[in-house]
């Protein structure tokens, strides 16, 4: 069973985090298995590449995060500091810091190069399930089972303050910043909210999914948002109008991850057979699967 998957920044590789305690690396185009890496002492819950593409991080039920080198496919650091299963991890845009969250309701900041813990952030009332750094690196968004989003101000070395964005009625399962600093949140209430964090304003609410949200991604120019849920459909939205401009049905049993490549192509992965599809936005005819 796959719990999570993630594309590399260039879209050439795909990670899958598995219930069997391993993380798998795949070549996106050919579907060739590149590596199967063990080390966690429990199910691997989440995975993510660093923005520079040189590292990836995995989280697990064993309360740890592992940092891996992509080129050598080896573990560089094991990060220990959580008391319960770690559910989310995200890199800062410069790939120098890491944020993690989990069932202990804590958010932890880490230094990537050394693997050292920088600080604990407490503010959520329930398990932390999602996270993303702002493009400026000076703030971090985290989402929780408490249905709230915390925006952490990281500019001060001594004190980290936070504000809350409230409006969802279910677990905040995925978060994603646009290049311009807007924040999208996907929830188990089956809706997506797009926020302007600086003013705590809800700009638009996207409705149309019939299942919990699993993954969201902004296009490089921020004009479109792709969303995938625990269902057969992936949707593409116009962020300005809030209208759904494309629905891809029957692509996968469950879409674990959606991501845009730098040139604007949409990649989607999921389902037990690790099917990967590459589609072009505004096309009614997805390209056939490569595997």
Secondary structure in CASP SS format (residue, H / E / C, confidence):
PFRMAT SS
TARGET T0000
AUTHOR 0000-0000-0000
METHOD secondary structure of the structure
MODEL  1
X C 1.00
X E 1.00
X E 1.00
X E 1.00
X E 1.00
X E 1.00
X E 1.00
X C 1.00
X C 1.00
X C 1.00
X C 1.00
X C 1.00
X E 1.00
X E 1.00
X E 1.00
X E 1.00
X E 1.00
X E 1.00
X C 1.00
X C 1.00
X C 1.00
X C 1.00
X E 1.00
X E 1.00
X E 1.00
X E 1.00
X E 1.00
X C 1.00
X C 1.00
X C 1.00
X C 1.00
X C 1.00
X E 1.00
X E 1.00
X E 1.00
X E 1.00
X E 1.00
X C 1.00
X C 1.00
X C 1.00
X C 1.00
X C 1.00
X C 1.00
X E 1.00
X E 1.00
X E 1.00
X E 1.00
X E 1.00
X E 1.00
X C 1.00
X C 1.00
X C 1.00
X C 1.00
X C 1.00
X E 1.00
X E 1.00
X E 1.00
X E 1.00
X E 1.00
X E 1.00
X C 1.00
X C 1.00
X C 1.00
X E 1.00
X E 1.00
X E 1.00
X E 1.00
X E 1.00
X E 1.00
X C 1.00
X C 1.00
X C 1.00
X C 1.00
X E 1.00
X E 1.00
X E 1.00
X E 1.00
X E 1.00
X E 1.00
X E 1.00
X C 1.00
X C 1.00
X C 1.00
X C 1.00
X C 1.00
X E 1.00
X E 1.00
X E 1.00
X E 1.00
X E 1.00
X E 1.00
X C 1.00
X C 1.00
X C 1.00
X C 1.00
X C 1.00
X E 1.00
X E 1.00
X E 1.00
X E 1.00
X E 1.00
X E 1.00
X C 1.00
X C 1.00
X C 1.00
X E 1.00
X E 1.00
X E 1.00
X E 1.00
X E 1.00
X E 1.00
X C 1.00
X C 1.00
X C 1.00
X C 1.00
X C 1.00
X E 1.00
X E 1.00
X E 1.00
X E 1.00
X E 1.00
X E 1.00
X C 1.00
X C 1.00
X C 1.00
X C 1.00
X C 1.00
X E 1.00
X E 1.00
X E 1.00
X E 1.00
X E 1.00
X E 1.00
X C 1.00
X C 1.00
X C 1.00
X C 1.00
X C 1.00
X E 1.00
X E 1.00
X E 1.00
X E 1.00
X E 1.00
X E 1.00
X C 1.00
X C 1.00
X C 1.00
X E 1.00
X E 1.00
X E 1.00
X E 1.00
X E 1.00
X E 1.00
X C 1.00
X C 1.00
X C 1.00
X C 1.00
X C 1.00
X C 1.00
X C 1.00
X E 1.00
X E 1.00
X E 1.00
X E 1.00
X E 1.00
X E 1.00
X C 1.00
X C 1.00
X C 1.00
X C 1.00
X C 1.00
X E 1.00
X E 1.00
X E 1.00
X E 1.00
X E 1.00
X E 1.00
X C 1.00
X C 1.00
X C 1.00
X C 1.00
X C 1.00
X E 1.00
X E 1.00
X E 1.00
X E 1.00
X E 1.00
X C 1.00
X C 1.00
X C 1.00
X E 1.00
X E 1.00
X E 1.00
X E 1.00
X E 1.00
X E 1.00
X C 1.00
X C 1.00
X C 1.00
X C 1.00
X E 1.00
X E 1.00
X E 1.00
X E 1.00
X E 1.00
X E 1.00
X E 1.00
X C 1.00
X C 1.00
X C 1.00
X C 1.00
X C 1.00
X E 1.00
X E 1.00
X E 1.00
X E 1.00
X E 1.00
X E 1.00
X C 1.00
X C 1.00
X C 1.00
X C 1.00
X C 1.00
X E 1.00
X E 1.00
X E 1.00
X E 1.00
X E 1.00
X E 1.00
X C 1.00
X C 1.00
X C 1.00
X E 1.00
X E 1.00
X E 1.00
X E 1.00
X E 1.00
X E 1.00
X C 1.00
X C 1.00
X C 1.00
X C 1.00
X C 1.00
X E 1.00
X E 1.00
X E 1.00
X E 1.00
X E 1.00
X E 1.00
X C 1.00
X C 1.00
X C 1.00
X C 1.00
X C 1.00
X E 1.00
X E 1.00
X E 1.00
X E 1.00
X E 1.00
X E 1.00
X C 1.00
X C 1.00
X C 1.00
X C 1.00
X C 1.00
X E 1.00
X E 1.00
X E 1.00
X E 1.00
X E 1.00
X C 1.00
X C 1.00
X C 1.00
X C 1.00
X E 1.00
X E 1.00
X E 1.00
X E 1.00
X E 1.00
X C 1.00
X C 1.00
X C 1.00
X C 1.00
X C 1.00
X C 1.00
X C 1.00
X C 1.00
X C 1.00
X C 1.00
X C 1.00
X C 1.00
END
